[in-house]
Amino acid sequence: MADERPRRGRRGRPSGVPTLVVLPLVLMSVWIDQGVIRVHWLIATAVITAAVLFQEFLLLLPEPGPVLRALRRGLRRYGPGVAAMITGAAVVFSGWSLAGWSRTRLSPCPPPAELRVMAAAETLRVVRGQADAFAAERAEGVRCRPVHVTVFRAPPLKPLTDAFVNGWQNDNAERSALATVGPRPDLWLASSRAVAEHATRWGVLGAHREITPAGMVSPVVLAVSKAAGFERADWSPEGWEEAVDRLRREGVTLLRPNPETGDVAVVATTALYGPGLDARERHRLEQELSPPGLTLTDADEMLCEVRERLAAEPAAKIAVIVPEHSLATYARGAPLGGACTRQLAPDETTVQWLDLVRPRPAPLLDYSLVRITWNDERDGERERLAEEFRDWLAGRATRMGRGFGPPGQPSAATPLDARRLAVVREQIAATRRPRTVLFAVDRSGSMKAPVSGGTAIGRARDLVGESLDWLGRNDEAGLWAFPSGRDGRDPSVLADLAPRDRAVPAVRDRLKGSGLAAEGEVTPLHHVVAEGLRRLRGETGDGSLVVLTDGGDDAGPHAGADLAELRDELRSPGAARVHLVVVGERGCDRRLEDLLADAPGSRCLDFGPSSGPRQVAGELFADIWKED
C-alpha cells in the first residue's frame, strides 16, 4: 500500500522571477524611461541584478557537494540581509537621483543664447532655413534649447555703413535712420566681399570684425520672358552692352533691382556700366532700368512683380537682371515673399517661365561671412555659437540649392573689388534720379554777333539740340526765349515743361523755326533767371535752369530791382540749380561767378571757340546729375 505521508525533501520554490530580481530591473527601467540613466548607475544596477541571479542559480542547483552546501547555508543565513541592504541602498540612491532629476526636469529652462544674423536680402529665405536646421541640431538630446537664431534682412548699404561707423548707437539725432537698420549683428552674410569691405571700410565702432569666404558664389544673369523670343540656345551675347542693345531694339523692358535698397543691383550695374559707356548713356540706361509704375526693390520682390505681370499678361516682353539662385527659386514656382506666398502648379510655372541668358563676363556674388564681436556685449557662449554657425554655414555652402556653386564656378564670372564698387555707386547716384531741365535762350540783339563757328544764337541752338540727347526716359524739359519783343521783360514759352517723349520733339521743332530768331534791345537776364526759378519750384524732378547767353544784362531802370529779386530766389530753400552757359569769347566773368556763389550746385560754364556742343553738354549734365 502506498505511503501517503508527505515525502520529506526540498522545500518548494515559488514560481516566477524573485522579487529581489524584479526590483532592480524596475528601477533600471524607470531610470531609462525618464532619461536620467547614467553609465555608473547602469553598472550598479547590473551588479545587483547579477548577484541576485547568482544566488538564485545556486539555490536551484540539484543536491550539491559539501562546498556548495556550505555556500547555500551562508546564502540562506546572510543572503537576504545583504540583498536587502543593497536593494535599500539602491532605492535610496534612486530616490536621490530621481529627486535631482525632478528638480532639473521640472525647473524652467534658462533663455537660450540669442544669435543675431544679418543676411543679404536675396538670401533671407535660405539663411532662415539653415538657421532653423542649426538650432534644431544643437537641441538634439537636450531638454533646454541652447540657441535661438534671429535672421533679419541687411539694410541698404549707406545706412548700414553709417551704422557700423556709429557702432549702432542711435542717440544722435543725425543718426535717426539707424532706428530702421535692425539689431546689432553677430554674423553678417554679405552678398560679396567687396560689399563687406566697403561697408566696414571705416571700421566698426566698439567692435572687431573678421571677413571670411562663405564658400558659395552665384553669378548675376539675365532672365528673359518667353514672349521676347530669346531662347538660350540661339542667343549667347558676348557682353552686357550687346545684350542691352538687342533688348532695346526688340522693345523688351529691362528691369534691375533697386540699387538704393539692395547690393545685387550695384554688383550687376558694374557690368552694365562698361568702360565705353559715357555719362549720357549711363543716365539713359538708368532711366530705362527704372520704368514708372514698377516698384523695384530686391531681386525676389522684383521677380514676384514679374510673376504677377506675366500671369496677367503672358505676352509681356520683360528681361530681369538677377542672381542665378534667385532665378532657380523662381523657376521652381517657390514662394518669393511679398504677394507671392504660395507654391505654383507646374502649368503656372510654364506660363511664367523666364529663359536664362549668360552675357559674358558675368558679375559674381562671392558671398562672405562677417563675424562681428562687440566689446560691450562680450558673451563667451554667444561668441562660440556665432563661430560654430559661421563654420556650419560655410560647411554646407555647396548644399544651399540650385544657382549656388563653389568658388571658381563658373569660370566666366568675376568677383567685384571694393574700389570698383565705390565708383559705380557714385555713378548710379549721380545719374539715376529724374531731372527737370528748363532751357532759357537769350535772343537779344547782341546774340547775332559772329563768333567762332557761326553766331552766338546759332551756337546756343546747337547746344540745346545736343542736350536733348542726354535726357532720360523719366526726365522733363522745356524751352524759353527772352526777351519777348522789343521791350518785353518776361520770357516767351516756346515749349512748356513736359515729359521727355513729348518735350524732345516739341523743342526740336521750335529750334528749327523762327522762335529763336534774335530780337529785342534789352537783356533782362536777372529777371528771367528769377522767373525760371519760380517756375521750377515744386517740380517733381530735381530742377535745373540752363540759361544760354552772351553774359550781358541790360535791364534798364529795373536793373537794381531785378538783381535783388534774383538774389532772394537763389537763396530760397529748395531753389533749383542755375547753369549759366556763356556763349562766345567773353566767358564767365567775376560778376556772374559772384552772382551764383551762394547758390548750391549752380555754376557758370564757358562755351567758347575751343569747345564743341557735345563737350559742353557733357560738362553741363555732369553738373546737373551731381549729388548735392
ZAMARGU-4260 file (C-alpha; in steps of 0.2 Angstrom, whole numbers, plus 5000, padded with zeros to 4 digits):
<rodrens>
0) 5000/5000/5000 | 5007/5016/4995 | 5014/5028/5008 | 5003/5043/5008 | 5013/5053/5020
5) 5021/5068/5014 | 5038/5064/5007 | 5052/5074/5016 | 5063/5083/5003 | 5067/5101/4997
10) 5055/5115/5001 | 5045/5120/4986 | 5051/5136/4977 | 5039/5149/4971 | 5037/5150/4953
15) 5041/5166/4943 | 5055/5179/4944 | 5060/5183/4963 | 5056/5200/4970 | 5074/5204/4973
20) 5077/5202/4954 | 5061/5212/4949 | 5065/5227/4960 | 5082/5232/4952 | 5075/5228/4934
25) 5060/5240/4938 | 5072/5253/4945 | 5083/5252/4929 | 5068/5253/4918 | 5062/5269/4927
30) 5079/5277/4925 | 5080/5273/4907 | 5062/5278/4904 | 5064/5295/4912 | 5080/5299/4903
35) 5090/5301/4919 | 5101/5285/4917 | 5120/5287/4918 | 5133/5274/4915 | 5138/5272/4933
40) 5120/5269/4938 | 5118/5257/4925 | 5133/5247/4931 | 5127/5247/4949 | 5110/5240/4944
45) 5118/5227/4933 | 5129/5221/4948 | 5114/5220/4960 | 5104/5210/4947 | 5119/5199/4943
50) 5122/5195/4962 | 5103/5191/4965 | 5103/5180/4949 | 5119/5171/4955 | 5110/5167/4972
55) 5095/5160/4964 | 5106/5150/4952 | 5114/5142/4967 | 5098/5138/4976 | 5091/5130/4961
60) 5105/5118/4958 | 5102/5099/4961 | 5109/5092/4978 | 5127/5099/4979 | 5143/5093/4987
65) 5149/5099/5004 | 5156/5116/4997 | 5140/5121/4988 | 5130/5115/5004 | 5141/5127/5014
70) 5138/5141/5002 | 5120/5138/5002 | 5119/5138/5021 | 5128/5155/5020 | 5117/5162/5007
75) 5102/5156/5017 | 5108/5164/5033 | 5116/5180/5026 | 5110/5182/5008 | 5093/5190/5012
80) 5100/5203/5023 | 5114/5208/5012 | 5102/5209/4997 | 5090/5219/5007 | 5104/5231/5012
85) 5110/5233/4994 | 5092/5235/4987 | 5088/5248/5001 | 5104/5257/4996 | 5098/5256/4978
90) 5081/5263/4982 | 5089/5277/4992 | 5101/5281/4978 | 5086/5280/4965 | 5076/5292/4976
95) 5090/5304/4977 | 5094/5303/4958 | 5075/5305/4954 | 5073/5320/4965 | 5088/5328/4957
100) 5081/5324/4940 | 5064/5331/4945 | 5072/5347/4950 | 5081/5348/4934 | 5067/5342/4923
105) 5053/5352/4931 | 5063/5368/4933 | 5061/5382/4920 | 5074/5382/4906 | 5086/5397/4905
110) 5083/5408/4890 | 5094/5401/4875 | 5108/5411/4869 | 5102/5424/4856 | 5112/5423/4840
115) 5109/5438/4828 | 5112/5435/4810 | 5110/5448/4796 | 5108/5442/4778 | 5108/5449/4761
120) 5090/5452/4755 | 5091/5439/4741 | 5097/5425/4754 | 5085/5428/4768 | 5074/5413/4765
125) 5090/5401/4763 | 5098/5408/4778 | 5082/5406/4789 | 5081/5388/4784 | 5099/5385/4788
130) 5097/5394/4805 | 5082/5383/4809 | 5092/5367/4805 | 5107/5373/4815 | 5096/5377/4831
135) 5087/5360/4829 | 5103/5351/4828 | 5110/5359/4843 | 5094/5355/4853 | 5095/5336/4849
140) 5096/5326/4865 | 5095/5340/4877 | 5079/5347/4887 | 5083/5365/4886 | 5086/5373/4869
145) 5104/5380/4869 | 5102/5393/4855 | 5089/5404/4846 | 5095/5411/4829 | 5086/5428/4823
150) 5089/5431/4805 | 5085/5448/4798 | 5087/5457/4782 | 5103/5468/4779 | 5098/5486/4776
155) 5104/5497/4761 | 5122/5499/4760 | 5123/5518/4765 | 5113/5517/4782 | 5122/5500/4785
160) 5139/5509/4783 | 5133/5523/4794 | 5128/5510/4807 | 5145/5502/4808 | 5153/5519/4809
165) 5142/5524/4823 | 5143/5507/4832 | 5124/5505/4831 | 5121/5519/4843 | 5105/5529/4840
170) 5107/5543/4852 | 5112/5556/4839 | 5098/5565/4831 | 5108/5565/4814 | 5108/5546/4815
175) 5090/5543/4817 | 5089/5532/4802 | 5098/5519/4812 | 5081/5515/4820 | 5076/5505/4805
180) 5093/5496/4802 | 5089/5482/4815 | 5099/5474/4829 | 5117/5473/4831 | 5123/5458/4821
185) 5134/5444/4827 | 5136/5437/4810 | 5133/5445/4793 | 5131/5436/4776 | 5136/5449/4764
190) 5132/5447/4745 | 5151/5449/4741 | 5167/5453/4749 | 5168/5470/4741 | 5151/5474/4749
195) 5158/5468/4766 | 5174/5478/4764 | 5165/5494/4758 | 5153/5494/4772 | 5166/5492/4785
200) 5180/5502/4777 | 5180/5514/4791 | 5180/5500/4804 | 5166/5495/4816 | 5165/5507/4831
205) 5166/5497/4848 | 5169/5480/4839 | 5181/5469/4830 | 5176/5462/4813 | 5183/5447/4803
210) 5178/5443/4785 | 5179/5426/4778 | 5173/5417/4762 | 5156/5409/4764 | 5161/5396/4752
215) 5147/5399/4739 | 5145/5410/4724 | 5131/5414/4712 | 5133/5423/4695 | 5122/5438/4690
220) 5112/5433/4675 | 5099/5439/4663 | 5082/5431/4663 | 5070/5434/4648 | 5052/5431/4646
225) 5046/5418/4633 | 5037/5432/4623 | 5053/5441/4620 | 5058/5425/4609 | 5076/5424/4615
230) 5080/5406/4618 | 5096/5402/4627 | 5101/5391/4613 | 5101/5404/4600 | 5107/5419/4610
235) 5124/5420/4619 | 5129/5438/4620 | 5147/5442/4621 | 5144/5456/4633 | 5131/5466/4643
240) 5131/5480/4631 | 5127/5469/4616 | 5113/5461/4627 | 5106/5478/4632 | 5106/5485/4614
245) 5096/5470/4607 | 5083/5471/4621 | 5081/5489/4617 | 5079/5486/4599 | 5066/5472/4602
250) 5056/5483/4614 | 5060/5472/4629 | 5058/5481/4646 | 5074/5478/4656 | 5072/5478/4675
255) 5086/5478/4688 | 5083/5478/4707 | 5084/5495/4716 | 5102/5499/4719 | 5097/5510/4734
260) 5089/5495/4743 | 5100/5480/4738 | 5118/5476/4734 | 5114/5464/4720 | 5109/5479/4709
265) 5125/5488/4712 | 5135/5472/4708 | 5125/5470/4692 | 5127/5488/4687 | 5146/5486/4687
270) 5143/5475/4671 | 5131/5487/4663 | 5142/5502/4666 | 5155/5496/4654 | 5171/5506/4650
275) 5164/5513/4634 | 5148/5520/4642 | 5149/5539/4645 | 5138/5549/4657 | 5124/5552/4645
280) 5122/5534/4641 | 5123/5529/4659 | 5109/5542/4663 | 5098/5535/4648 | 5101/5517/4654
285) 5096/5521/4672 | 5080/5529/4666 | 5076/5513/4656 | 5080/5502/4671 | 5068/5512/4682
290) 5052/5512/4672 | 5037/5521/4681 | 5024/5510/4688 | 5035/5497/4695 | 5041/5496/4712
295) 5059/5489/4711 | 5066/5483/4727 | 5077/5467/4730 | 5078/5453/4717 | 5065/5442/4725
300) 5052/5455/4726 | 5055/5461/4708 | 5053/5443/4702 | 5037/5442/4712 | 5031/5458/4702
305) 5037/5450/4686 | 5027/5433/4690 | 5011/5443/4693 | 5013/5453/4677 | 5016/5438/4667
310) 5001/5429/4675 | 4990/5443/4669 | 4999/5447/4653 | 5009/5432/4646 | 5014/5441/4630
315) 5024/5454/4640 | 5042/5456/4635 | 5052/5458/4651 | 5070/5454/4655 | 5077/5455/4673
320) 5094/5455/4680 | 5095/5444/4695 | 5107/5431/4704 | 5106/5414/4696 | 5100/5406/4713
325) 5085/5418/4714 | 5080/5413/4696 | 5081/5395/4701 | 5069/5398/4715 | 5058/5407/4703
330) 5058/5393/4691 | 5053/5380/4704 | 5037/5391/4707 | 5043/5393/4725 | 5036/5407/4736
335) 5046/5423/4734 | 5039/5434/4748 | 5028/5449/4746 | 5012/5444/4737 | 5020/5428/4730
340) 5017/5417/4745 | 5011/5400/4738 | 5019/5386/4728 | 5014/5387/4710 | 5007/5372/4700
345) 5018/5366/4685 | 5007/5373/4672 | 5008/5390/4680 | 5027/5390/4680 | 5026/5386/4662
350) 5016/5401/4658 | 5028/5412/4668 | 5044/5405/4663 | 5060/5415/4661 | 5074/5409/4650
355) 5092/5410/4657 | 5104/5420/4647 | 5123/5422/4652 | 5131/5438/4645 | 5150/5437/4647
360) 5158/5441/4658 | 5146/5439/4672 | 5147/5449/4689 | 5149/5436/4703 | 5141/5437/4720
365) 5155/5429/4731 | 5146/5428/4747 | 5156/5432/4763 | 5153/5430/4781 | 5157/5444/4793
370) 5160/5439/4811 | 5157/5454/4822 | 5162/5454/4841 | 5155/5469/4851 | 5166/5475/4865
375) 5152/5479/4877 | 5142/5463/4874 | 5156/5450/4877 | 5147/5433/4880 | 5158/5418/4878
380) 5143/5406/4874 | 5136/5418/4860 | 5154/5420/4853 | 5156/5401/4852 | 5139/5399/4844
385) 5142/5413/4832 | 5159/5404/4826 | 5150/5387/4826 | 5136/5394/4815 | 5149/5403/4803
390) 5158/5387/4801 | 5142/5377/4799 | 5136/5388/4785 | 5152/5388/4776 | 5152/5369/4778
395) 5135/5367/4770 | 5138/5380/4756 | 5138/5368/4742 | 5120/5361/4748 | 5112/5378/4748
400) 5102/5374/4732 | 5102/5377/4713 | 5111/5393/4707 | 5124/5392/4721 | 5141/5385/4717
405) 5158/5383/4725 | 5171/5397/4722 | 5179/5397/4704 | 5162/5392/4696 | 5158/5397/4683
410) 5175/5402/4677 | 5167/5416/4666 | 5161/5425/4681 | 5172/5438/4690 | 5170/5444/4708
415) 5170/5463/4711 | 5183/5473/4721 | 5178/5487/4733 | 5186/5501/4723 | 5175/5497/4708
420) 5160/5495/4719 | 5163/5513/4726 | 5165/5521/4709 | 5149/5513/4702 | 5139/5518/4717
425) 5144/5536/4714 | 5139/5534/4696 | 5122/5527/4700 | 5118/5541/4712 | 5123/5554/4700
430) 5113/5548/4685 | 5098/5538/4690 | 5087/5552/4698 | 5074/5561/4686 | 5078/5579/4682
435) 5068/5593/4676 | 5078/5604/4664 | 5072/5621/4658 | 5082/5629/4644 | 5081/5648/4643
440) 5090/5656/4627 | 5095/5674/4626 | 5089/5681/4609 | 5093/5699/4612 | 5101/5708/4598
445) 5119/5705/4604 | 5117/5686/4601 | 5118/5690/4582 | 5136/5694/4584 | 5148/5682/4575
450) 5158/5670/4585 | 5169/5656/4580 | 5158/5643/4572 | 5144/5655/4567 | 5133/5667/4578
455) 5130/5666/4597 | 5112/5662/4594 | 5117/5648/4582 | 5129/5640/4594 | 5116/5641/4608
460) 5103/5632/4597 | 5116/5618/4593 | 5120/5616/4612 | 5101/5614/4616 | 5099/5602/4602
465) 5114/5591/4608 | 5107/5592/4626 | 5091/5584/4622 | 5100/5568/4618 | 5106/5567/4636
470) 5088/5567/4644 | 5082/5551/4651 | 5065/5542/4650 | 5059/5550/4666 | 5066/5567/4663
475) 5056/5583/4659 | 5061/5598/4648 | 5055/5614/4642 | 5061/5629/4631 | 5060/5648/4634
480) 5067/5663/4625 | 5070/5681/4630 | 5066/5695/4628 | 5049/5694/4622 | 5048/5708/4609
485) 5057/5724/4608 | 5055/5729/4626 | 5047/5714/4634 | 5055/5708/4650 | 5046/5692/4653
490) 5051/5676/4643 | 5042/5668/4629 | 5037/5650/4632 | 5042/5641/4616 | 5039/5623/4623
495) 5032/5621/4641 | 5039/5608/4653 | 5034/5591/4648 | 5040/5573/4649 | 5054/5569/4638
500) 5044/5559/4625 | 5033/5575/4622 | 5046/5588/4626 | 5060/5582/4614 | 5050/5584/4598
505) 5042/5600/4603 | 5059/5608/4607 | 5067/5602/4591 | 5053/5609/4581 | 5055/5626/4589
510) 5074/5626/4587 | 5071/5624/4568 | 5058/5638/4567 | 5059/5656/4570 | 5056/5656/4589
515) 5075/5659/4592 | 5077/5672/4579 | 5087/5686/4588 | 5076/5701/4593 | 5074/5714/4606
520) 5085/5728/4613 | 5086/5724/4631 | 5093/5709/4640 | 5083/5706/4657 | 5095/5692/4662
525) 5092/5693/4681 | 5074/5694/4679 | 5072/5679/4668 | 5083/5669/4679 | 5072/5673/4694
530) 5056/5669/4684 | 5064/5652/4679 | 5067/5648/4697 | 5049/5652/4702 | 5043/5641/4688
535) 5054/5626/4693 | 5049/5627/4711 | 5039/5612/4716 | 5043/5601/4701 | 5044/5583/4704
540) 5061/5580/4697 | 5077/5589/4703 | 5076/5606/4694 | 5090/5614/4683 | 5088/5631/4674
545) 5100/5631/4659 | 5102/5649/4653 | 5112/5652/4637 | 5118/5670/4635 | 5132/5681/4630
550) 5133/5687/4648 | 5126/5704/4646 | 5112/5711/4657 | 5104/5727/4651 | 5088/5728/4661
555) 5087/5747/4661 | 5079/5756/4675 | 5074/5738/4683 | 5092/5733/4685 | 5093/5736/4704
560) 5076/5728/4707 | 5080/5713/4696 | 5096/5709/4705 | 5088/5710/4722 | 5074/5699/4716
565) 5087/5686/4709 | 5097/5685/4725 | 5081/5682/4735 | 5076/5667/4723 | 5094/5660/4724
570) 5094/5659/4742 | 5076/5652/4745 | 5075/5634/4751 | 5074/5621/4738 | 5079/5633/4724
575) 5083/5624/4708 | 5101/5624/4701 | 5106/5638/4689 | 5118/5634/4675 | 5124/5650/4665
580) 5132/5645/4649 | 5141/5660/4642 | 5142/5659/4623 | 5157/5667/4614 | 5173/5674/4619
585) 5168/5684/4634 | 5166/5669/4645 | 5161/5669/4664 | 5167/5685/4672 | 5169/5688/4690
590) 5152/5697/4691 | 5142/5681/4685 | 5153/5669/4696 | 5149/5680/4712 | 5131/5680/4707
595) 5130/5661/4709 | 5142/5659/4723 | 5128/5657/4736 | 5118/5645/4726 | 5122/5627/4730
600) 5125/5617/4714 | 5124/5632/4702 | 5138/5636/4690 | 5144/5647/4676 | 5151/5637/4660
605) 5161/5644/4646 | 5155/5640/4628 | 5170/5647/4619 | 5178/5645/4602 | 5188/5630/4608
610) 5173/5620/4614 | 5161/5609/4605 | 5142/5607/4609 | 5145/5589/4614 | 5159/5593/4626
615) 5149/5607/4634 | 5134/5596/4635 | 5144/5583/4644 | 5151/5596/4656 | 5133/5603/4659
620) 5125/5587/4663 | 5139/5581/4674 | 5134/5596/4685 | 5115/5593/4683 | 5117/5575/4689
625) 5129/5579/4703 | 5123/5575/4720 | 5120/5589/4732
</rodrens>
